[in-house]
Amino acid sequence: MPIEFASSARSTVGLEWEVMLADPVTGDLVGRAPELLTALEEQSAAERHTVTGELLTNTIEVTSGVGATVADAVRDIAAAIAAVRRATDPAGIELLSAGSHPFAQWFNQRVTDKNRYHKLIERTQWWGRNMMIWGIHVHVGIENRAKVLPIIGALSAFLPHLQALSASSPYWAGERTGYASNRALVFQQLPTAGLPWQVATWAEFEGYVDDMTRTGVLADPSEIRWDIRPAPRWGTIEVRACDGMSTLSELASVAALTQCLVEFFSRELDEGRPLTTLQPWFHRENKWRAARYGLEARVIVDPAGSQIPVREHLAAVVDDLMPIAHELGCAEELAGVRTILRDGASYSRQLETADAAGGDLHSVVQHLIREFRAGPERSAST
C-alpha cells in the first residue's frame, strides 16, 4: 500500500493543544463545545490557526499553522486561545489544560456527534468512554521521507523525557493515582495506541499499514495512535506522548526540545552516522517509569542499560542542544526546560495545591484555570 509523504520544510513546527471547558464556579467539565464551534471554526478559516472539536463535547482543540520557528507556532496558538476566550468568557465558561481533570466522571460526559467518534466508542466500549484525557501534539517537518522512521526510532528514547516534563494527570475521577501521568497508561488501551512498533524503513511502515487495513483495524494511517508516528499528510513526525500542558510557556519549551532533537538526529543522518535505538523492552519500562514518577524517574539511556535520573539527563541534553536551538531560533523556549526542571512540572504543582487545601480537588481545578490564564504558579495562594 503506497503511502505518499507530503513535502515539508525541514524542522518547521506545528502544534495542537487540547483544552477543557469548565464551569467557573464548580470547576466541573461542561459539554458546551457544540454551541461555540460553528462560529469559532468560521472565524478561524482565514487565520493561520484553527479551532475544532474533539471526541468529547467538553473539549476544544486549537492548532497552529506551519511555523518556521517555535515562536511562530506559539503565536498562532496564543491567537487561537484569545479567539476562544472571546466566545467562552461571555458564555461563562473557563478554560484549563492538563492530562486529566482532577475529579470529573466519564459517565457525565457526552461524545461529539460525529460518525468516526461513534464508531470508536462502539468498538472500544468502556475504555473508549473512559478517554477523558487531554494532550498536546508536536509536529516537526521532515524534508526526506527516508529519514522519518530512523528519526522516530531514535526519538523514541526521549519520549519518557517529554512525558515527564509534561506530566499533568496525577488525579483520575477524584482519586490520587500515585502516577505523575495517569493519562499515558490510559490512552494506550485504545487500538493502535502506545509505543510505536520498531519499523526501520518506509516500506516496512507501508507493510504495517497494509496489514492493519486488510484486517479492518485501520481505515487510513491517521488512525494510528502511536506515541510518536509519521504524519504523511503533513510531511512531519508527530509526537503525541505528552499530557496536556497547563501553560503556554511550558508548551513552548516541550516544542523546542522536540524540534531540536529532531534536527539533531537529522544532522546525524546527513553525516552518515547511524542513530542509536533502544531495545523495545527498555522503551516500555521507561514509559512506565516516566508515567509513575515524572521528573523523579530514572531512565534507561543506552542499549547497555545505563540508568540516570531523568532530570540530570534532561539538563545535559538541553546543554548539548543549545547551539542548535540558537540556530533554529528557539533558545529562549528551550531554556524553559530548565525552569520546569527547577520548579517542577504541572503534576507536582497540582499535588502541592491539593495538599495545601486539605485534599480539596476543586482547588486544583481553580489552580489550573489560573495557570492557563497567567502561567505557572507554585501554590494555590500565589
DRENDO-1510 file (C-alpha; in Angstrom, 1 decimal, always signed):
<recs>
REC; n; res; u; v; w
REC; 1; MET; +0.0; +0.0; +0.0 .
REC; 2; PRO; +2.0; +3.1; -1.2 .
REC; 3; ILE; +1.7; +6.0; +1.2 .
REC; 4; GLU; +2.7; +9.4; -0.1 .
REC; 5; PHE; +4.7; +11.7; +2.3 .
REC; 6; ALA; +3.9; +15.3; +1.8 .
REC; 7; SER; +6.6; +17.8; +1.0 .
REC; 8; SER; +7.6; +19.7; +4.2 .
REC; 9; ALA; +10.2; +22.2; +5.1 .
REC; 10; ARG; +12.9; +20.8; +7.4 .
REC; 11; SER; +12.3; +21.3; +11.1 .
REC; 12; THR; +9.3; +23.5; +10.8 .
REC; 13; VAL; +6.9; +23.2; +13.7 .
REC; 14; GLY; +3.2; +22.7; +14.2 .
REC; 15; LEU; +1.3; +22.5; +17.5 .
REC; 16; GLU; -2.0; +21.1; +18.7 .
REC; 17; TRP; -3.4; +21.8; +22.1 .
REC; 18; GLU; -6.5; +20.1; +23.6 .
REC; 19; VAL; -8.3; +22.4; +26.1 .
REC; 20; MET; -11.0; +21.6; +28.6 .
REC; 21; LEU; -14.2; +23.6; +29.1 .
REC; 22; ALA; -15.3; +24.1; +32.7 .
REC; 23; ASP; -17.8; +25.7; +34.9 .
REC; 24; PRO; -16.1; +28.7; +36.6 .
REC; 25; VAL; -17.8; +28.0; +40.0 .
REC; 26; THR; -17.9; +24.3; +40.3 .
REC; 27; GLY; -14.8; +23.5; +38.2 .
REC; 28; ASP; -16.6; +20.6; +36.6 .
REC; 29; LEU; -16.5; +20.0; +32.9 .
REC; 30; VAL; -19.2; +21.4; +30.7 .
REC; 31; GLY; -20.1; +19.8; +27.3 .
REC; 32; ARG; -20.7; +23.1; +25.5 .
REC; 33; ALA; -18.3; +22.9; +22.7 .
REC; 34; PRO; -21.0; +22.3; +20.0 .
REC; 35; GLU; -22.7; +25.7; +20.8 .
REC; 36; LEU; -19.3; +27.5; +20.3 .
REC; 37; LEU; -17.6; +25.7; +17.4 .
REC; 38; THR; -19.6; +26.8; +14.4 .
REC; 39; ALA; -18.7; +30.4; +14.9 .
REC; 40; LEU; -15.2; +29.7; +16.0 .
REC; 41; GLU; -14.4; +27.4; +13.0 .
REC; 42; GLU; -15.8; +30.1; +10.7 .
REC; 43; GLN; -13.7; +32.8; +12.3 .
REC; 44; SER; -10.5; +30.8; +12.1 .
REC; 45; ALA; -11.0; +29.9; +8.4 .
REC; 46; ALA; -9.0; +32.9; +7.3 .
REC; 47; GLU; -6.4; +32.7; +10.1 .
REC; 48; ARG; -3.2; +30.7; +10.5 .
REC; 49; HIS; -4.7; +28.9; +13.5 .
REC; 50; THR; -7.7; +26.6; +13.6 .
REC; 51; VAL; -10.3; +25.8; +16.3 .
REC; 52; THR; -12.0; +22.4; +16.2 .
REC; 53; GLY; -13.9; +19.9; +18.3 .
REC; 54; GLU; -12.7; +16.6; +19.7 .
REC; 55; LEU; -14.0; +13.3; +20.9 .
REC; 56; LEU; -15.9; +14.8; +23.9 .
REC; 57; THR; -18.1; +17.9; +23.9 .
REC; 58; ASN; -16.2; +19.2; +26.9 .
REC; 59; THR; -13.1; +19.8; +24.7 .
REC; 60; ILE; -11.9; +22.3; +22.1 .
REC; 61; GLU; -8.6; +21.8; +20.2 .
REC; 62; VAL; -6.5; +24.6; +18.9 .
REC; 63; THR; -3.9; +24.2; +16.2 .
REC; 64; SER; -1.2; +26.4; +14.8 .
REC; 65; GLY; -0.1; +27.0; +11.2 .
REC; 66; VAL; +3.3; +25.8; +10.0 .
REC; 67; GLY; +5.8; +27.7; +12.0 .
REC; 68; ALA; +9.4; +28.4; +10.8 .
REC; 69; THR; +10.2; +28.7; +14.5 .
REC; 70; VAL; +8.6; +27.5; +17.7 .
REC; 71; ALA; +7.7; +31.2; +18.4 .
REC; 72; ASP; +5.7; +31.4; +15.2 .
REC; 73; ALA; +3.7; +28.3; +16.1 .
REC; 74; VAL; +3.2; +29.5; +19.7 .
REC; 75; ARG; +1.9; +32.9; +18.5 .
REC; 76; ASP; -0.7; +31.0; +16.4 .
REC; 77; ILE; -1.8; +29.1; +19.5 .
REC; 78; ALA; -2.0; +32.2; +21.6 .
REC; 79; ALA; -4.2; +33.8; +18.9 .
REC; 80; ALA; -6.4; +30.8; +18.8 .
REC; 81; ILE; -6.8; +30.8; +22.6 .
REC; 82; ALA; -7.6; +34.5; +22.5 .
REC; 83; ALA; -10.3; +33.8; +19.9 .
REC; 84; VAL; -11.8; +31.0; +22.0 .
REC; 85; ARG; -11.8; +33.3; +25.1 .
REC; 86; ARG; -13.8; +35.9; +23.2 .
REC; 87; ALA; -16.5; +33.2; +23.0 .
REC; 88; THR; -16.1; +31.5; +26.3 .
REC; 89; ASP; -15.8; +34.5; +28.6 .
REC; 90; PRO; -19.3; +35.9; +27.7 .
REC; 91; ALA; -20.7; +32.4; +27.9 .
REC; 92; GLY; -19.4; +31.8; +31.4 .
REC; 93; ILE; -17.0; +29.1; +30.5 .
REC; 94; GLU; -13.5; +28.7; +31.8 .
REC; 95; LEU; -10.5; +27.1; +30.1 .
REC; 96; LEU; -7.8; +24.8; +31.5 .
REC; 97; SER; -5.5; +22.1; +30.3 .
REC; 98; ALA; -3.9; +19.0; +31.9 .
REC; 99; GLY; -3.6; +15.3; +31.1 .
REC; 100; SER; -6.8; +14.6; +33.1 .
REC; 101; HIS; -9.5; +16.5; +35.0 .
REC; 102; PRO; -9.0; +16.1; +38.8 .
REC; 103; PHE; -12.5; +14.9; +39.6 .
REC; 104; ALA; -14.8; +14.7; +36.6 .
REC; 105; GLN; -16.5; +11.4; +35.9 .
REC; 106; TRP; -16.6; +9.7; +32.5 .
REC; 107; PHE; -20.3; +8.8; +32.6 .
REC; 108; ASN; -21.2; +12.5; +32.8 .
REC; 109; GLN; -19.6; +13.4; +29.5 .
REC; 110; ARG; -21.1; +13.4; +26.1 .
REC; 111; VAL; -19.5; +12.2; +22.9 .
REC; 112; THR; -19.3; +14.6; +19.9 .
REC; 113; ASP; -21.9; +13.7; +17.3 .
REC; 114; LYS; -19.7; +12.6; +14.5 .
REC; 115; ASN; -19.7; +9.2; +12.9 .
REC; 116; ARG; -16.0; +8.4; +13.4 .
REC; 117; TYR; -16.3; +9.1; +17.2 .
REC; 118; HIS; -19.4; +6.9; +17.4 .
REC; 119; LYS; -17.6; +4.1; +15.6 .
REC; 120; LEU; -14.6; +4.5; +18.0 .
REC; 121; ILE; -16.9; +4.2; +21.1 .
REC; 122; GLU; -18.8; +1.3; +19.6 .
REC; 123; ARG; -15.6; -0.6; +19.1 .
REC; 124; THR; -13.7; +0.3; +22.3 .
REC; 125; GLN; -16.7; +0.4; +24.7 .
REC; 126; TRP; -15.8; +1.1; +28.4 .
REC; 127; TRP; -12.2; +2.1; +27.6 .
REC; 128; GLY; -13.3; +4.4; +24.8 .
REC; 129; ARG; -15.8; +6.1; +27.2 .
REC; 130; ASN; -13.0; +6.5; +29.7 .
REC; 131; MET; -10.8; +8.5; +27.3 .
REC; 132; MET; -11.2; +11.6; +29.5 .
REC; 133; ILE; -7.7; +12.7; +28.5 .
REC; 134; TRP; -6.1; +15.7; +27.1 .
REC; 135; GLY; -2.8; +16.1; +25.3 .
REC; 136; ILE; -0.6; +18.1; +23.0 .
REC; 137; HIS; +0.8; +17.1; +19.7 .
REC; 138; VAL; +4.1; +18.5; +18.3 .
REC; 139; HIS; +4.8; +18.2; +14.5 .
REC; 140; VAL; +8.2; +18.7; +13.1 .
REC; 141; GLY; +8.8; +18.8; +9.4 .
REC; 142; ILE; +11.0; +16.2; +7.7 .
REC; 143; GLU; +12.3; +17.0; +4.2 .
REC; 144; ASN; +13.2; +13.5; +3.2 .
REC; 145; ARG; +10.9; +10.5; +3.8 .
REC; 146; ALA; +13.8; +8.1; +4.2 .
REC; 147; LYS; +14.7; +9.9; +7.4 .
REC; 148; VAL; +11.3; +9.5; +9.1 .
REC; 149; LEU; +11.5; +6.0; +10.6 .
REC; 150; PRO; +15.1; +6.2; +11.7 .
REC; 151; ILE; +14.4; +9.5; +13.5 .
REC; 152; ILE; +11.3; +8.0; +15.1 .
REC; 153; GLY; +13.4; +5.1; +16.3 .
REC; 154; ALA; +16.0; +7.4; +17.9 .
REC; 155; LEU; +13.5; +10.0; +19.2 .
REC; 156; SER; +11.5; +7.2; +21.0 .
REC; 157; ALA; +14.3; +7.1; +23.6 .
REC; 158; PHE; +13.4; +10.6; +24.6 .
REC; 159; LEU; +9.6; +10.1; +24.9 .
REC; 160; PRO; +9.9; +9.5; +28.6 .
REC; 161; HIS; +11.8; +12.8; +29.0 .
REC; 162; LEU; +9.0; +14.6; +27.1 .
REC; 163; GLN; +6.3; +12.7; +29.1 .
REC; 164; ALA; +8.0; +13.6; +32.4 .
REC; 165; LEU; +8.2; +17.3; +31.5 .
REC; 166; SER; +4.5; +17.4; +30.5 .
REC; 167; ALA; +3.1; +15.1; +33.2 .
REC; 168; SER; -0.1; +16.6; +34.5 .
REC; 169; SER; -2.5; +13.9; +35.3 .
REC; 170; PRO; -1.9; +12.8; +38.9 .
REC; 171; TYR; -5.7; +12.6; +39.6 .
REC; 172; TRP; -8.3; +10.4; +38.0 .
REC; 173; ALA; -12.1; +10.7; +38.7 .
REC; 174; GLY; -11.4; +12.2; +42.1 .
REC; 175; GLU; -8.6; +9.8; +43.2 .
REC; 176; ARG; -4.9; +10.5; +43.7 .
REC; 177; THR; -3.4; +7.8; +41.4 .
REC; 178; GLY; +0.2; +7.8; +42.6 .
REC; 179; TYR; +1.2; +8.4; +39.0 .
REC; 180; ALA; +2.5; +11.7; +37.5 .
REC; 181; SER; +0.9; +10.8; +34.2 .
REC; 182; ASN; -2.1; +8.5; +34.5 .
REC; 183; ARG; -3.1; +9.6; +31.0 .
REC; 184; ALA; -0.1; +7.9; +29.5 .
REC; 185; LEU; -1.3; +4.5; +30.7 .
REC; 186; VAL; -5.0; +5.0; +30.0 .
REC; 187; PHE; -4.5; +6.2; +26.4 .
REC; 188; GLN; -2.5; +3.1; +25.4 .
REC; 189; GLN; -5.6; +0.9; +26.0 .
REC; 190; LEU; -7.0; +2.1; +22.6 .
REC; 191; PRO; -6.3; +0.0; +19.4 .
REC; 192; THR; -3.0; +1.1; +17.7 .
REC; 193; ALA; -2.2; +3.4; +20.7 .
REC; 194; GLY; +1.0; +3.3; +22.8 .
REC; 195; LEU; +4.6; +2.9; +21.8 .
REC; 196; PRO; +5.4; +2.5; +18.1 .
REC; 197; TRP; +6.4; -0.7; +16.5 .
REC; 198; GLN; +10.1; -0.7; +15.6 .
REC; 199; VAL; +9.9; -0.3; +11.8 .
REC; 200; ALA; +13.1; +0.8; +10.2 .
REC; 201; THR; +12.1; +1.8; +6.6 .
REC; 202; TRP; +9.2; +3.4; +4.8 .
REC; 203; ALA; +8.5; +0.2; +3.0 .
REC; 204; GLU; +8.1; -1.6; +6.4 .
REC; 205; PHE; +5.7; +1.1; +7.6 .
REC; 206; GLU; +3.6; +0.7; +4.4 .
REC; 207; GLY; +3.6; -3.0; +5.1 .
REC; 208; TYR; +2.3; -2.4; +8.6 .
REC; 209; VAL; -0.5; -0.1; +7.3 .
REC; 210; ASP; -1.4; -2.6; +4.6 .
REC; 211; ASP; -1.7; -5.4; +7.2 .
REC; 212; MET; -3.8; -3.4; +9.5 .
REC; 213; THR; -6.0; -2.1; +6.8 .
REC; 214; ARG; -6.7; -5.5; +5.3 .
REC; 215; THR; -7.7; -6.9; +8.7 .
REC; 216; GLY; -10.0; -4.0; +9.4 .
REC; 217; VAL; -8.0; -2.4; +12.2 .
REC; 218; LEU; -7.4; +0.9; +10.3 .
REC; 219; ALA; -9.3; +2.8; +7.7 .
REC; 220; ASP; -6.3; +5.0; +7.0 .
REC; 221; PRO; -2.9; +5.9; +8.5 .
REC; 222; SER; -4.5; +8.7; +10.6 .
REC; 223; GLU; -6.0; +6.1; +12.8 .
REC; 224; ILE; -2.5; +5.0; +14.0 .
REC; 225; ARG; -2.4; +6.4; +17.6 .
REC; 226; TRP; +1.2; +5.7; +18.4 .
REC; 227; ASP; +3.0; +8.0; +21.0 .
REC; 228; ILE; +5.1; +9.1; +18.0 .
REC; 229; ARG; +4.1; +8.5; +14.4 .
REC; 230; PRO; +4.7; +9.6; +10.8 .
REC; 231; ALA; +2.1; +12.1; +9.7 .
REC; 232; PRO; +2.2; +11.6; +5.9 .
REC; 233; ARG; -0.5; +14.2; +5.2 .
REC; 234; TRP; +1.6; +16.9; +6.6 .
REC; 235; GLY; +5.1; +15.6; +5.9 .
REC; 236; THR; +6.0; +15.5; +9.6 .
REC; 237; ILE; +6.9; +13.4; +12.6 .
REC; 238; GLU; +4.2; +13.8; +15.2 .
REC; 239; VAL; +5.0; +13.4; +18.9 .
REC; 240; ARG; +1.8; +12.5; +20.8 .
REC; 241; ALA; +3.3; +11.2; +24.1 .
REC; 242; CYS; +2.7; +14.3; +26.2 .
REC; 243; ASP; +0.0; +15.2; +28.6 .
REC; 244; GLY; -1.9; +18.4; +28.1 .
REC; 245; MET; +0.4; +21.3; +29.0 .
REC; 246; SER; -1.1; +23.5; +31.7 .
REC; 247; THR; +0.6; +26.7; +30.4 .
REC; 248; LEU; +1.6; +28.2; +27.1 .
REC; 249; SER; +5.2; +28.7; +28.2 .
REC; 250; GLU; +5.6; +25.0; +29.0 .
REC; 251; LEU; +4.1; +24.0; +25.7 .
REC; 252; ALA; +6.7; +26.2; +24.0 .
REC; 253; SER; +9.5; +24.5; +26.0 .
REC; 254; VAL; +8.4; +21.0; +25.1 .
REC; 255; ALA; +8.0; +22.0; +21.4 .
REC; 256; ALA; +11.5; +23.5; +21.4 .
REC; 257; LEU; +13.1; +20.3; +22.9 .
REC; 258; THR; +11.2; +18.2; +20.3 .
REC; 259; GLN; +12.3; +20.4; +17.4 .
REC; 260; CYS; +15.9; +20.4; +18.5 .
REC; 261; LEU; +16.1; +16.7; +19.0 .
REC; 262; VAL; +14.6; +16.1; +15.5 .
REC; 263; GLU; +17.1; +18.5; +13.9 .
REC; 264; PHE; +20.0; +16.9; +15.8 .
REC; 265; PHE; +19.0; +13.4; +14.5 .
REC; 266; SER; +18.5; +14.8; +11.0 .
REC; 267; ARG; +22.1; +16.2; +11.1 .
REC; 268; GLU; +23.4; +12.8; +12.3 .
REC; 269; LEU; +21.8; +11.1; +9.3 .
REC; 270; ASP; +23.2; +13.8; +7.0 .
REC; 271; GLU; +26.7; +12.9; +8.2 .
REC; 272; GLY; +26.1; +9.3; +7.6 .
REC; 273; ARG; +26.1; +8.3; +11.3 .
REC; 274; PRO; +23.7; +5.6; +12.4 .
REC; 275; LEU; +21.1; +6.6; +15.1 .
REC; 276; THR; +21.1; +4.7; +18.4 .
REC; 277; THR; +17.9; +2.9; +19.3 .
REC; 278; LEU; +17.0; +1.1; +22.5 .
REC; 279; GLN; +15.5; -2.3; +22.9 .
REC; 280; PRO; +11.7; -2.2; +22.9 .
REC; 281; TRP; +11.6; -3.6; +26.4 .
REC; 282; PHE; +13.6; -0.6; +27.6 .
REC; 283; HIS; +11.2; +1.8; +25.9 .
REC; 284; ARG; +8.3; +0.1; +27.6 .
REC; 285; GLU; +10.0; +0.3; +31.0 .
REC; 286; ASN; +11.0; +3.9; +30.5 .
REC; 287; LYS; +7.4; +4.9; +29.6 .
REC; 288; TRP; +6.1; +3.3; +32.8 .
REC; 289; ARG; +8.8; +5.0; +34.9 .
REC; 290; ALA; +8.0; +8.4; +33.5 .
REC; 291; ALA; +4.3; +7.9; +34.0 .
REC; 292; ARG; +4.8; +6.7; +37.6 .
REC; 293; TYR; +7.5; +9.1; +38.8 .
REC; 294; GLY; +7.5; +12.0; +36.4 .
REC; 295; LEU; +10.7; +14.1; +36.8 .
REC; 296; GLU; +11.8; +11.8; +39.7 .
REC; 297; ALA; +12.2; +8.9; +37.3 .
REC; 298; ARG; +15.4; +7.1; +36.5 .
REC; 299; VAL; +15.5; +6.3; +32.8 .
REC; 300; ILE; +17.5; +3.8; +30.7 .
REC; 301; VAL; +19.6; +5.8; +28.3 .
REC; 302; ASP; +21.5; +3.3; +26.1 .
REC; 303; PRO; +21.4; -0.2; +24.8 .
REC; 304; ALA; +23.8; -1.3; +27.6 .
REC; 305; GLY; +21.1; -0.5; +30.2 .
REC; 306; SER; +22.8; +2.6; +31.8 .
REC; 307; GLN; +20.4; +4.4; +34.0 .
REC; 308; ILE; +20.3; +8.1; +35.0 .
REC; 309; PRO; +17.8; +10.4; +36.7 .
REC; 310; VAL; +15.7; +12.0; +34.0 .
REC; 311; ARG; +16.3; +15.5; +35.5 .
REC; 312; GLU; +20.0; +15.0; +35.2 .
REC; 313; HIS; +19.8; +13.6; +31.7 .
REC; 314; LEU; +17.5; +16.4; +30.5 .
REC; 315; ALA; +19.8; +19.1; +31.9 .
REC; 316; ALA; +22.7; +17.6; +29.9 .
REC; 317; VAL; +20.6; +17.2; +26.7 .
REC; 318; VAL; +19.5; +20.8; +26.9 .
REC; 319; ASP; +23.1; +22.0; +27.2 .
REC; 320; ASP; +24.1; +19.8; +24.2 .
REC; 321; LEU; +21.2; +21.1; +22.1 .
REC; 322; MET; +21.5; +24.8; +22.9 .
REC; 323; PRO; +23.7; +25.6; +19.8 .
REC; 324; ILE; +21.1; +24.0; +17.6 .
REC; 325; ALA; +18.4; +25.9; +19.4 .
REC; 326; HIS; +20.2; +29.2; +18.7 .
REC; 327; GLU; +20.3; +28.3; +15.0 .
REC; 328; LEU; +16.6; +27.4; +15.0 .
REC; 329; GLY; +15.6; +30.5; +16.9 .
REC; 330; CYS; +14.2; +28.7; +19.9 .
REC; 331; ALA; +16.9; +29.1; +22.5 .
REC; 332; GLU; +14.6; +31.0; +24.9 .
REC; 333; GLU; +12.0; +28.4; +24.6 .
REC; 334; LEU; +14.5; +25.5; +25.1 .
REC; 335; ALA; +15.8; +27.3; +28.2 .
REC; 336; GLY; +12.3; +27.0; +29.6 .
REC; 337; VAL; +13.0; +23.3; +30.1 .
REC; 338; ARG; +15.5; +24.3; +32.8 .
REC; 339; THR; +12.7; +26.2; +34.5 .
REC; 340; ILE; +10.5; +23.1; +34.6 .
REC; 341; LEU; +13.4; +21.1; +36.0 .
REC; 342; ARG; +13.9; +23.7; +38.7 .
REC; 343; ASP; +10.3; +24.5; +39.6 .
REC; 344; GLY; +8.6; +21.2; +38.8 .
REC; 345; ALA; +6.0; +20.1; +36.2 .
REC; 346; SER; +2.3; +20.5; +36.4 .
REC; 347; TYR; +1.6; +17.3; +38.3 .
REC; 348; SER; +3.8; +18.4; +41.2 .
REC; 349; ARG; +2.1; +21.8; +41.4 .
REC; 350; GLN; -1.3; +20.1; +41.4 .
REC; 351; LEU; -0.3; +17.8; +44.2 .
REC; 352; GLU; +1.1; +20.8; +46.2 .
REC; 353; THR; -2.1; +22.7; +45.7 .
REC; 354; ALA; -4.3; +19.8; +46.9 .
REC; 355; ASP; -2.1; +19.2; +49.9 .
REC; 356; ALA; -2.3; +22.9; +50.8 .
REC; 357; ALA; -6.1; +22.7; +50.6 .
REC; 358; GLY; -6.5; +19.6; +52.6 .
REC; 359; GLY; -7.1; +17.4; +49.6 .
REC; 360; ASP; -9.8; +19.6; +48.0 .
REC; 361; LEU; -9.6; +18.9; +44.3 .
REC; 362; HIS; -11.9; +21.8; +43.4 .
REC; 363; SER; -8.9; +24.0; +44.5 .
REC; 364; VAL; -6.7; +22.1; +42.0 .
REC; 365; VAL; -9.1; +22.9; +39.1 .
REC; 366; GLN; -9.1; +26.6; +40.1 .
REC; 367; HIS; -5.3; +26.5; +40.2 .
REC; 368; LEU; -5.3; +25.0; +36.7 .
REC; 369; ILE; -7.7; +27.7; +35.5 .
REC; 370; ARG; -5.5; +30.4; +36.9 .
REC; 371; GLU; -2.3; +28.8; +35.4 .
REC; 372; PHE; -3.9; +28.6; +32.0 .
REC; 373; ARG; -4.6; +32.4; +32.1 .
REC; 374; ALA; -1.4; +33.6; +33.7 .
REC; 375; GLY; +1.3; +31.0; +33.7 .
REC; 376; PRO; +2.9; +28.6; +36.2 .
REC; 377; GLU; +2.3; +29.1; +39.9 .
REC; 378; ARG; +3.8; +27.3; +42.8 .
REC; 379; SER; +0.7; +27.1; +45.1 .
REC; 380; ALA; -3.0; +28.0; +45.3 .
REC; 381; SER; -2.1; +31.1; +47.3 .
REC; 382; THR; +0.3; +32.7; +44.8 .
</recs>
